[in-house]
Amino acid sequence: MTTTIMNQLLVNDKPVDVAEGTTLVALLNQLDMPLQATAVALNDDIVARTEWETTQLNAGDRIALFQAIAGG
């Protein structure tokens, strides 16, 4: 039997549990966030979209998600 280790993050100030080794892109998919219209800050630092697949998340990380809104 394998045990999945879970890490708790804060996503927009709300606790979210993810499996250990989860990447930013996996988190966005878990949250059903549209990848094209989203910007991400990890612990107050903006993360380039090209780094989302390789950026692993750790327990206690603070994620801020921003979505582009069209308007006039």
N, C-alpha and C positions, 0 to 999 in steps of 0.2 A: 504494500500500500504506500503510495506517495502522498506526502503532505505538501500542500501549496502554502508557501509563506506569503502572507499578505502584508502590504505596507499601506499605511494611511497617509493620504496627502490632503492638502487643503486646495480645493479648486474653487476660485472665486469665493473664498472664505467659508466653503462648505466641505465637511469631511467626505472623502471618497476613498474606498478601499480598492487597491489594485494588487495584482500578483507581483511578487518580487521579479525584477528584471523588465518590468513594463517600460516601453519607450513612449515618448511623447505622441507619436503617431498612433500607437495602440490605445493610448488614453483617449485621444480625440475620437477614434473609432468606437471605443466603449461608450463614450458620451454622445454618440451620434452627432458630432459637430461637423459642419461642412468644412472640408480641408481648404478649399479655395478662398473662402471669405473670412478666415480666422487668423489672428495673430496671437502669439503665445509669449508670456513672460514666465520664466522659471526663477524663483527667488529674486525677483525684481530685475532680472536681466532678460531682454528680448532674445529669443532663440530664432535663428534664421531657419526658414522652412527646409533648407537643404540639410539641416542637422536634426530634424525631428525623428528620423528613423534610427539614428544612432545615439540619441540622448536618452539614457536610462534614468528612471525616476527612483528616488530614495524616500524612505519613511520620513515624514515631516516636511517634505518639499512643499513650497507654496507656488501654485500655478494660477496665473491670471489669464483668462481667455477673453479676447476681444473679437467682436464680429463687425465687419464692415456693413454699414447700413446706407442704402441708396436714398437720396433725398434731394430736395432742392430748395 
